Every structure is written in structure tokens, then in C-alpha cells.
């Protein structure tokens, strides 16, 4: 029985392995954040109609469907769109 407990709780007997496991999990990238329309409007400074017009023209990232009636945008897509707008304005 002691061998089973020792095998399952190896981190108790090997503190370096426990530290290595903590370090590997701390390097993981944070999960992608999803933004709903009010937050997107606030970030980009456009209202709903302008955002959907830009999407129709292909000038704005498409949303991700959460459910039948709810959509959201990945934060990385909105950040990239903002960065592209800033870069385009500086040329």
C-alpha cells in the first residue's frame, strides 16, 4: 500500500519535480478572451451599425458565434485590427 501512495504522491518525495511541474504550468499562455459588442464598441470607438458595415465590407474581424443569438469577438482579433488602423494612419 505504501508503494501505491508513494507512486501517486511522488511530488511529496521529489520536491524538484513539483517545482518543475509548477514552472511548466506557469508558462502556459493565458486563454483567449472573448469580447461582447458593448466592449468592442468601447475599444474601437465605433457603434454597432458601423462595426457591422465594416464587417460586411471585410474591413473588420468577423465574430465568433457563442449561441443562436449571441456572438463575440476574440480580443486578439480586435487588438490586431486596432494595431493595423494605427499602423495605417502612421504611413
Backbone torsions as a table, in degrees:
resi	resn	phi	psi	omega
1	UNK	NA	-37.9	179.7
2	UNK	-61.6	-37.5	-179.6
3	UNK	-64.8	-38.0	178.8
4	UNK	-65.3	-45.4	179.3
5	UNK	-64.5	-42.5	-179.9
6	UNK	-63.8	-37.1	-179.9
7	UNK	-69.2	-44.5	-178.6
8	UNK	-73.2	-28.0	-178.6
9	UNK	-112.0	42.7	-177.4
10	UNK	-58.1	-31.5	-178.9
11	UNK	-63.7	-25.3	176.7
12	UNK	-67.2	-34.2	-175.3
13	UNK	-96.6	-9.8	-178.8
14	UNK	-133.8	82.4	-175.9
15	UNK	-62.1	-29.0	179.0
16	UNK	-65.8	-36.4	177.4
17	UNK	-66.2	-38.8	177.9
18	UNK	-64.0	-40.4	178.3
19	UNK	-65.5	-41.2	178.5
20	UNK	-63.8	-38.4	178.7
21	UNK	-66.3	-40.3	178.7
22	UNK	-65.1	-40.9	-179.3
23	UNK	-65.5	-38.6	-178.8
24	UNK	-70.2	-33.1	178.8
25	UNK	-78.6	-26.0	-179.4
26	UNK	-75.6	-19.2	179.7
27	UNK	-84.9	-5.2	-178.3
28	UNK	-66.1	141.7	179.8
29	UNK	-68.4	144.8	177.5
30	UNK	-66.4	152.3	-179.3
31	UNK	-65.8	152.3	178.3
32	UNK	-63.6	134.6	179.1
33	UNK	-92.8	137.3	178.9
34	UNK	-107.1	133.4	-175.8
35	UNK	-111.3	134.7	174.5
36	UNK	-86.1	168.4	-172.8
37	UNK	-55.0	-46.0	-179.7
38	UNK	-58.1	-37.7	179.1
39	UNK	-71.4	-37.9	176.9
40	UNK	-63.6	-45.2	177.9
41	UNK	-56.5	-43.9	-179.8
42	UNK	-64.9	-40.2	-177.7
43	UNK	-70.5	-41.9	-172.8
44	UNK	-96.1	-13.4	178.8
45	UNK	76.9	19.4	177.5
46	UNK	-117.8	155.4	176.5
47	UNK	-92.1	172.3	-175.6
48	UNK	-52.9	-48.1	-176.3
49	UNK	-64.1	-39.7	178.9
50	UNK	-68.4	-37.5	178.3
51	UNK	-63.8	-46.5	-178.6
52	UNK	-69.9	-32.4	173.5
53	UNK	-63.9	-44.2	178.6
54	UNK	-64.5	-37.0	176.1
55	UNK	-63.4	-42.5	-179.9
56	UNK	-62.3	-36.7	178.2
57	UNK	-78.2	-13.2	-177.6
58	UNK	86.8	16.2	-178.3
59	UNK	-97.8	1.0	-177.0
60	UNK	-139.5	144.7	-178.9
61	UNK	-59.6	142.2	177.1
62	UNK	-75.1	147.8	179.3
63	UNK	-79.1	167.1	174.8
64	UNK	-105.1	131.7	-179.0
65	UNK	-79.7	124.8	176.4
66	UNK	-89.7	-40.9	178.6
67	UNK	-152.6	-169.3	-177.9
68	UNK	-60.9	-33.2	-175.6
69	UNK	-119.7	7.1	-176.1
70	UNK	-127.5	134.4	175.4
71	UNK	-128.4	162.5	176.8
72	UNK	-150.2	169.4	178.8
73	UNK	-121.6	137.8	173.4
74	UNK	-64.4	134.9	-179.0
75	UNK	-58.5	-36.0	-179.4
76	UNK	-64.6	-35.5	178.7
77	UNK	-68.3	-40.6	179.2
78	UNK	-69.0	-41.8	177.6
79	UNK	-61.4	-41.1	178.7
80	UNK	-65.7	-39.2	178.3
81	UNK	-63.4	-44.3	178.4
82	UNK	-61.9	-45.5	179.8
83	UNK	-61.7	-39.3	178.5
84	UNK	-65.6	-39.4	177.6
85	UNK	-63.9	-42.7	179.2
86	UNK	-64.9	-44.6	179.9
87	UNK	-62.7	-40.9	178.9
88	UNK	-66.2	-32.3	179.5
89	UNK	-74.7	-24.8	-178.1
90	UNK	-85.5	-7.5	-179.3
91	UNK	-81.2	NA	NA
